[in-house]
Structures are given as C-alpha cells and as structure tokens.
Amino acid sequence: MSVSYTFWGFQNANLLCIPVVIFFLGGIAGKLASLGRLQIQKAWSATLFASTTALIFALFFCGDAFVHARAMTHKPRIDSLFRVGSLAFSFRFDLVSVLMLLLVSFLGWIIASYSRAYMCGDAEEGRYIGNLMWTLSAVSLLVVTNNLLVFLAAWILTSLTLHGLLALYPYRQAAVIAAHKKLLASRLGDLALLGAVVILWTQTRSFELNEIARHIGAIGVVPASIHIAAILLAVSAMIQCAQLPLHGWLIQVMEAPTPVSALLHAGVVNLGGFMLVRVASVINTTPAARELLVVGGCITAIISSMVMTTRISIKVHLAWSTCAQMGFMLMECGLGLYGLALLHLLAHSLYKAHAFLGSGGVVKQAGAGCLTHRDSSGRGGALAPSALAGVLIAAIASIFWAPHHAREATSLFGIAIVGFAIAGVLAAAFRARDAAASLVLFLCAVGVSALYFGYEAAFEKVISAAERPIGQPLGIVTFVLISFALLYLTQGIVRRDPSGRLATALYPWFYAGLYLDELFTRGTFRIWPTSTAAQLMQRRDVLQPFSKTGVSK
C-alpha cells in the first residue's frame, strides 16, 4: 500500500482544507476550556480568531473561483491531499464548493460572535465552543470534499457534534427527548446514505464524485442498482431536511440555545439539498427518486405552511417555516432545477440565521400590533392581482428564463410560484389609497420578479455539466401547480374569514400537525427509548405538547 501527499500550489484544491483545520483547532480550544486547562476568555478569543481567519480564506477562495468561473464550470479543480492505494482524500474546487464554504464560514463567524455574549457565564461554555467549532469543521469538510466516503464520514460527524449542542443541557427533559429523536432520524438517514455509497462503489469502483458522474454518463442502460442508490440518496436527503413525518425533532429543539437554532436552521438542515446537487448525475437517472422528492417535498411544504399559520411562538413559527422551505427546496431538486435549489439554499440560510438571531426583536415588534388581521378586501380582490401577476411574470420570464427553459414543463413552475408570491404585494398595491404607495408596491413586485429570474439564470451557470437541470413530465409539474394553487386559495379564504367554517374545520387538525409527529414519537421510543423518555412515556401529558406547541414548558 502506497501513500503519497500533494498540497502546495496557488491553484490547488487542497487549500480548501485550511478552513476545515482552522475550525477543528478552534474546537480543541473549547474542549480544553471545558476541561479547565484553558481560560474561557482565551478559548473565546481563539474561537473568534479561528472563525475570522476561516472567513478570510473563504473570501479568497470565492474570489479566485469567480476569476476562473468559466473554466471551472466545465472542469472543476480536483486534487488529492493524499492517497492510500486507490483511495484518494480529494477536494473539489468549483463555484458550488466555494459558495457553500463562504456561507458556512460567514455563518460560523456571525454565530460565534453572537454566542460570546449570549453564552457569557454559562456553565457549559467550553463544551458549547468545542461542539460549535467541530460542527463547522465537519460541515466545511462535507461541502469541499470530492470523495463520497469522506462525505459520508463528514455527514455522520456533523450529526454527532450537533447532537452535543442540542443536548447541551441534559437536565432539560424536552431538550433530551428532541435531541434523541434527531439522533434516531439521523441514523436512518445515515443508513440510507451508506447503502447508496456501497452500491455506487460496487458499480463504479470509485468513491470520487467526478468519476461516478463520468461513469454514469458513459453507460447506456442504467442498472437497477443505480436506481436503488438514487432512491436511497433521495430518502437520506429528505430525512436530513426534516420532511414529514420525521420532522418533529426540528420543531422541538427550541430548548437549545438560540445560536444553535440559527446554526441548525440556517446551515445543517440544508445539507440534504446540497447533497442532491452534488449527486445530481445519479438522481437524474431515476424518475422514481425525482418523483419522490417532488411529491414528498410538495406535501411537506403545503402542510408545514398551513401548520405555521397556527403558531404564535416566534421560534416555533420559524421552525415550521424551515420545514416548509426544505420541502420546497427538495421539490426544486426533484424538478431538476438544481441551480434554483442552490439559490434557495443560500438565500434561506442567510434569512433564517438573521431571523433566529433577531427573534427577540421580532417578539417586541409583534407585541406592538396584531399577529393576524381580517382582510377587508372584496371577495374578488385577489383575482385581479393574481391575473396581473401571471401576465407580469410571463413577460419577465420571457426575458430572463424563456431562453433557457422554453421547451420544459418546469418553466411553468417558476412562473406560477413567483406569480403566487407577488400576488399579495400586488393586492396590497390595489388596496392602497395612496397612489404613490401603490406605484412603489407595483415596482417592488416587478423588481423582485426580475431579481428572481435573473438570479436563477446566473445560478444555473454555476452548476457543472454533470449537474445540469433536466425537465420533469408535464403531469408531475401540473400536480405541483394545482397543489400550490389550492394552498394559495385556502390561505386566502382563511385569512379573509378566520372564524369561518373552513378555518374552524381545519384549525384543530393543523394545530396538532395532523398528529404525524405524535405517532412517530410513540413508535420510535418503544423501539429505542432513552432513560428519560422511558420514564416520560408513561405520562400522557408529555407527548401531547410536543405534537402541538413544539415545546414543553
């Protein structure tokens, strides 16, 4: 067995391991502090220095990638740090990797800076620092590696280090149960991913993502084992993204510190979507896997959106929002819109980090007004804005999107979804009594639409040739469009008449989350309970708050 090392060189993909190592060293400082061998203030100083340094390197890599963007889109840089026989510890330097690394480094820097004041004086500060930095290190390794086996290891390590953050306070029973549920769900996802890795290796004799994509592109008839691997990859991504009915842990981890919620919702939970972008060459071979993503993601997005409207807790409201957004992102991957999914991932991560870290300010704002209000517009008030939105979006799409997707049924998806999204803005423009305000709202709708399609076109170019989008049949796209049209109509009716027959009929069911998590909790804890859960399972009043409010007080 031979071992060889390669590192130095300005345009060497191995340089991407630098932020991984920096975050890991920051975690060691936290571990030393938890053992009493390092002062906590020095540990925080080391943490902030590490996160700042990692961010600087990520910015440098991102600038380098955009300078060589055209060449990288066709052939990303792939270098091996070392080889053990035929097994290479390789890194992938392309626009997707550096954008994700920049996102992780930026979020790590923000969360570490926020945490220093938030965790000041906490007895678990040292352990918190260690798990936070090691989670960032594992996620950084996951987004830059080109080796599927290393990807699997980083995937599992991310789950384990995150578990240390979610269960930071073992005396909080709700936190222990939620973290245990996350651990159980993650192990199912790990098994699915492990099965896919084994199958892909047996078929291609390689763990390298670029080699797997090349091999699949070269074969004529795709064997059944590749189809099974694609379905397993889709299942693993859906579990990681907390899709129904394995979503309860995402709603119930609010006992963890707020920066942990920001890290989870803005970063870790999005990794399923990133994995699908990386293995798009495998997913595209299997219509069943893509349909599973579309149907599962669509159902999760719709149900979570409805449940979200019943919540008054800011953090739980945001958690259900994350669940819905993850379903939407997986649905985009199933439709073959990987560039759009990547854009969604980055935008959602930044928004959700800001939302969680600023949740205290949201509570103050909510206290100054009503969370809901009766819509006083006429019964047909939403029809005109919706029609105008459709015409407007179609015009904008003909400029930005049509050249790329004119012959694909998926083009209807983007046009309709954005049309539904801006219909509310246009409705407000119609209702505004001030002509200037109406004009501003109308221009905002036009601007947002243009930005959406413009960014989508730009991110489609970021995706490499092996990850290019492919269209879905008209039937599955029609299913999605009808589903979201019904969601839009239902929410409009409920908002207009919160005390009406439809609202009162739906509210109990969606307030309970359709009881999906309660069934999952009872079933899994009978198979693999924790000591805390085993004691609490005897009490009927424990699981009920979990399925309804999302937290137990």
N, C-alpha and C positions, 0 to 999 in steps of 0.2 A: 504493500500500500504506500503510495507516494503522496507527499503533502507539499504543495507549492503556495507561495504567497505573492500577491501583487497589490500595491497600494498607490504609490506616488504617481503624480501626473495631474496637470491642471484640469484636464477634461476627463477625469476618471470617475466612474460611477461609485467607486468605493468610498469617495469622500462623503457620500450620503450617510455613512455610518457614524460620522462625527456627532451630530445631534443625539443619536441613539446612546452613544457612550457618555455624552455630557449629562443627559437626563439620568442615566444609570448612576453616575458618580454623585449627582445631587441626592438620589435616593439613599446612597450609603451614608451621606451626612445626616439625613433624617434618622436612619437606623442607629447610628452612633449616639445621636441625641436621645433616642428612646431608651438606650442602654445606660445613659448617664455618663458617657465618655466624651461628650461634646456639649458645650453650652447651646441652649436652644436658639439664642440670638445669632450665634455663629452658624448654626445649621440653616436658619432662615436666610442669612447673608449668602451662604453657599448656594442655597436654592434659587434665590433671585439672580445671582450671578450666572448660574447654570442656565436658567430659563432665558435670560437676556442674551447670553452667548449663543445658545441654540437658535434663537430668533434671528440673530445677525447672520449666522451661517445659512439659515433657510432663505433669507432675503437674497443673499449672494447667489445661492443655487438657482433661485427663481429668476433672477436677472440673467444668469448665464443661459438658462433654458430658453427664455424668450428671445435671446440673441440668436440662438440656433434652433428656433421653433420649427422652421420649415423642414430642416433635415431630420429633426427628432421625431416629427410626426410619421415619417416614413420608416425610420430606423432608429429606435431609442438606443442610448448608450447602455450597454450591459457589460459589467466587469465582475470578476470573481476576486474576492478578498483572499480566499484560499480554497484549495481543492483537496479533498480526501478521496483518492481514486477517481471515480467518475462523478462523485458528489461535489457540487460547487456551491460555495457560500457566496452567492452573487447578488448584486444590487442593480436596480433598473432606474436609469436617469432619463425621465421623459417629463412632459408637461404635467401629466396627471400626478406623478410621484412628487414633483417639487411643489405643486399647488397644495396637495394634501399635507406635505411636510411643513409648508408655511402655515397652513391652517392649524395643525397640531402645535407647532411652536408658538404661534401667536396666542392661541387659547391657553397654552401652558403658562406663558408669561403673564397674561391677564389674570388667570385663576390663582397663580402663585402670589402675585402682588396683592390681590384681594384677600387671599387666605391669611396673610401675615397679620392683618388687623382682625380679621374675623375669628381666627383661632387663638388669639393672644390670651395667654393664661390658661388655656385648656390643658387638662392633664394628659391628653393623647396627642399633643402637638408633634412630638417626634415621630410617632407611628404614622400620623397623618402625612407628614412630609415624605417619609420613605415610600409609602404606598402611592401617593400622588405622583412622585417623580418616576417611580418604576412603572406605573401605568402609562405615563407619557413616553417612557423609553420603549415599552412594548408596542404601543401604537405606532411610534415612529418607525420601528423596525418593520412592522407589518406593512406600512404604506410604501416603503422603499425597496423591499426585497423582491427578487425575481425568482426565488426558489419556493415552490409550493410547500415543501416540507418545513422550511423556516417560517413561511406564512402561517402554517398550522400551529407551530410552536408559539409564535407571537400571539396568535388568536387566543390560545389557551392561557398564556401568561397574562394577557390583558384582562381576561375574566377573573383570574385568581387575584391579581393585585387590586382590581376594582372591588372584589368581594371584601378585601381588608378595609376599604373605605366605607362601603355600605354597612358593614358590621363594626364600625369604629367604636360604637357604644354598646357593648354586649349586654348591659343591664336594661336596654330598651327592647321590650319584647316585640313590639311591632317591627323594629328595625331588624331584629334577628330573623323573624319569620319571612319578611320581604327579601332579605339577603339570601336566605336558604332557598326560596322559590327561584330567585335569579340563578343560584348555583345549579339547581336541578334543570332548569330550562337550558342553561348554557351547556351542560353536559350532553343533553340531547343534540344541540347544535354541533358540538364538538364531534360526536359520533358520526353525524351525517357528513361533516366535512372530512373526517378521517376516512370514511368509506369512499368518498369521491376521490380523495388523493390516492388511495390504494388502487382504485380502478384505473385512474388516469396513468399511473406509473406502469401498471401491467400492460396497458395498451400502447403507450408511447416510449416506455423505458427511459423516461426523463422526468425530473421534478421542475425543470426550468419552464417558466410560463411562456416564454417566446418559442421554445422548442415544441411545447404542447400545442400551441396555436398553429405553428407551421405544420406539424404532423396532421392535425385535424383538417387543415385546409387542403392538404395534399391527397387525402383519402377520398375515394369516390363514394362508396356506400358506408354510412356511419354505422358501426356495430351497435348492438343493443346495449352493451356495457357502457358506451359513451352516453347513451340516452339516460341510463340509470344514474351515472355520475352527474349529469346535468340536473336531474331531478333532486338528487341529494344536495347539490350546491344551492339550488333554489330553496329547499327546506331549511338548510343551515342559515341562509341569509334571512329568511322570514322569522326564524326563532331569534336570531341576533337583533332584528329590528322590532321585536316585541309585537308580532302580529297576533291577532285573535286566533285561538283562545289562550295563548301563552303570554298574555300582555300584562297580567296583574302585577307582577313584580315592578314593572316600570311605573305604575301608578302609586305603589305603596312604599317606595324607597325615600319618601319625603322626610323620614326621621333622620336621614343622613344630613351632614352639614350642607348648607346652600351651595358652596363651591363644588361639592361633589355632585349635586344635582346638575349644575351647569356643565361639569365635565362629562357626565353621563349623557345628558340630553343633547348637548352640543357636539359631542365627539364620539364616544364609544358606541352608542346605539346606531350611529350612521355607518358603521363599518360593514354591515351587510350589503348596503348599496355599493360601497367601494369594491367589495369582493366581486360583485356581479359585473362591474365594469372591467375588472381585471380578467375575469374568466368568460368574457362575452363570447369568445370564439367557441366555447363549449356550450353555453346556454343557447346560442343561435342555432345549434344543430337539432334541438329538441323542442318541437312545438308544445309538447305536454308541459315542459318546465316553464316555458314562457306564458302559457295559459294559466298555469298555477299561480305565477307571480301576478298576472293581471287580475284574475278573479279574487285571489286572496287579498291582494293589496287594495283592490277596489272595495271589497266588503269591509275591510278594516277601516279604510278611510271614511266610509259613509257612516258606519256605526259609531266610530270614535268621534266624528264630528257632531253627531246627534247627542251622544253622552256628554260631550264637552259643554253643551249649552245648558246642562242641568247642574253644573258645578259652580259654587260660589267661592271656594278656596282657590286663591290665585295659583299656588304651586300645583295643585291637583288639576286645575284647568289647563295649565301649561303642559302637564304630563300627558293628558288626553290629546292635547294638540300635537305633541310629539308623535304619539301613536298614530294619529291620522296622517301626519306628514310622512312618516316612514312608509305607511301603506301606499301613499301617493307616489313616493319615490320608487318603490318596488314595482308598482304598476307601470311607471315610465320605462323601467328596465325591461319588463315583460313585453312592452310595446316596441322595444328595440330603440328607444330614444335615450341612448347612454349619455350623450352629451348633455341633454336636458336633465337627466338624473344627476350628473356631476354638478351642474349648475345649482340644482335644487339642494344637493348635499351641502355645498359650500355656503349658500345663502341661508339655509335653515340653521346651520351650525352657528353662524355669526349672530343671527337673530335670537336664537334660543339662549345662547350664552348671555347676551345683553338682557334678555327678558328675566332669566333666573337671578342674575347678579343684581338686577334692578327691581326685583319683585317687591321689596319694601316700599319703594316709591310708588309702585302700581297700587299697593294697598291704600296708600294715602290718597291717591287720585280717585280710587273707587269710593272712598268714604265721602268725597265731596259731591258725588252725584249718584244717579241710579245706574245699576248694572244693566238693566233692561228697560225698555220703554215701548209704549204702544205706538205702532206705525199708523199715523193718521192719514196716510195717502189713500187715494181711492182704490177700488178693487182692481182696476186695470192699470194701476200706477207702475207696476213692474214690467208690463208687457212692452210698452214703448221703449224704455231704456234697454231692455233685452234685445229688441229688434234692432235698435240703433247700434248696440254693442256688436251684434253679429255683422252688420254691414261695415262698421268701423274696423273690426278685427280682420274681416276678409280683405279689406283694402290694404291694411298694413301687412297682412300675411303675404299678399301678392308681391309686395316689395321685398320683404326680408326672408320669408320662408318658402314661398312657392318655387323658386329656382331649385331648391334642394329636395322638396317633398311633394312636388306637384302630382306625381303619379302614385302616391302612397295614401292608403286609407288613414294612416296615423296623422296626416296633416289636419284632418277633421278634429282630432283630439285637441291639438293645441289651439285651434281657432275657437272651438266651443268652450273649452275650460277657461281661457282668458276672457271670453265673452261673458261667461257667468260671473267671473271675478270682478270685472269692471262694471257690471250692470248695476251693482249697488251704488257705485260712485256716480254713475250717470243718473240714477234715480234721485240721488241727493241733489244733483245739478238741476233736475227738473223741478224739485220741490223748493229749491232756494228762491226766496223772494227777491234777493239782491241779484241784479243782472251780472254784476262783476263777479260775485261768488260763483254763479252758475258757469260763467266762462272759465274761471280758474279750475273748477272741478272737471269741466269738459276737457280742458287742455291737459290736466293731470292724467285723465283716463287715456288720452292719446299718447302722452309721453310714456306712461307705464307700459302700454301695449308695445310701443316701438322698442323700448328697452328690453322687454321680454324676448321678442323675436330676434332682436339684434344680438343679445347675449347668447341666445340659443344657437344662432348661426355661428357665432365665434367659438362656443364650446364644442360644437360638432367638429370643428377643425382641430381641436386639441386631442380628440380621440384618435388613436392609432388605427392603422389599416385593419388590424385584427379585431378591432372593437367598433367598427363602423356600424351605424344603425341599419336595421332592416325592418321592413314593414310587417304589420300583422294583417290577417284577413279582415275584410270589412265586417264580418259577423262579430268578432270579439271587440272591435272598436265601437260598433253600434251598441253592444252591451254596456260598455263603459259610459258612452254618451247618454244613454237612457237612464242609467243609474244616477249619474250626477244631475241630470235634469230633474229627476224625481226628488233628489236631495235638495236642490235649489228651490223647487216648488214647495216641498214640505216645510223647510225652514222659513220660507216667506209667509206661508199660512200661519205657522205657529207664532212668528214674530208679530204679525198683524193682529192676531187674536190669541193671546197667551192663555186665556181662560176658556177657549172654545172647545168643542167636542174632540177634535183631533188632538189638540195639545194635552188635554186631560187624559185621553186614552193612551197616548204614547209615553207620557212623563214617567209613570211608575216603572215601566219596563226599561227605559233608557237610564233612569236614575239608578237602577240596580245593575246596569251594564249587561242586561239580558241574562244575568246570573251565570255568565260564562266563567268568570274567574272563581266564583264560589265552587263550582263543580270541579275545576282544575285543582284548586287548593285541597279540597277534601280527598280527591283521588290520589294526588301525589303524596300527601302527608300520611296516608295509610300505607303507602309503599315504602317511603323513605322519610320518616319524620325526624326532626331534631328533638333533643331532650325538652326544649322549651315548647316546641309545637306539640309534642306528645302529651304534655300536661294540659295545654290550652285547647287541644282538640276535643276535650271532654266538655268544654263550655260552649254553649250555643251562641253566646253573645260576643265571641271573639271574631269568628269569620264573617259575621254579618256586616260589621262596619267596614271590613276590607272590601267587600264587593260593592259597597255603596259609596262611602265617602272617600275611600282610598287611603285613609289614615285612621289610626286609633288613638284617641286621646285619653 
